[in-house]
Amino acid sequence: MGDSLSALSVKELKQVENRLEKAISRIRSKKHELLLAEIENLQKREIELDNESIYLRTKYS
């Protein structure tokens, strides 16, 4: 968890930093992808519920 970092050179620390930045970028990209998919699913569900509401209002009016 970072305990062994003190033994690394500046060059090695820069390599670790670059790997961490790339990993964080991939994580953020995946998170963004998942959030967009969730928004799309919720929008579809909203349309379904609106349609059901309209149907029920016309059926019982």
C-alpha positions in Angstrom: 0.0 0.0 0.0 2.9 2.3 -0.6 5.2 1.2 2.2 7.9 0.0 -0.2 7.9 3.2 -2.3 10.7 4.8 -0.2 13.1 2.3 -1.8 12.3 3.4 -5.3 14.2 5.9 -7.5 12.7 9.0 -8.9 12.5 7.3 -12.3 10.7 4.2 -10.8 8.3 6.5 -8.9 7.5 8.3 -12.1 6.7 4.9 -13.7 4.4 4.0 -10.8 2.7 7.3 -11.1 2.2 6.9 -14.8 0.7 3.4 -14.3 -1.6 4.8 -11.6 -2.8 7.6 -13.8 -3.5 5.2 -16.7 -5.4 2.9 -14.3 -7.4 5.8 -12.9 -8.2 6.9 -16.5 -9.5 3.4 -17.3 -11.6 3.3 -14.2 -13.1 6.7 -14.9 -13.9 5.7 -18.4 -15.6 2.5 -17.3 -17.5 4.4 -14.6 -18.7 6.9 -17.2 -19.8 4.1 -19.5 -21.8 2.4 -16.8 -23.4 5.7 -15.7 -24.5 6.4 -19.3 -25.9 2.9 -19.6 -27.8 3.4 -16.4 -29.2 6.8 -17.5 -30.3 5.2 -20.8 -32.1 2.3 -18.9 -33.8 4.8 -16.6 -34.9 6.9 -19.5 -36.4 3.8 -21.2 -38.1 2.9 -17.9 -39.5 6.4 -17.6 -41.1 6.1 -21.1 -42.5 2.7 -20.2 -44.1 4.1 -17.0 -45.4 7.2 -18.9 -47.0 4.9 -21.5 -48.5 2.7 -18.8 -49.9 5.7 -17.0 -51.5 7.0 -20.1 -53.0 3.6 -20.8 -54.4 3.3 -17.3 -55.8 6.8 -17.4 -57.7 6.1 -20.6 -58.8 2.7 -19.5 -60.3 3.9 -16.2 -61.5 7.4 -17.3 
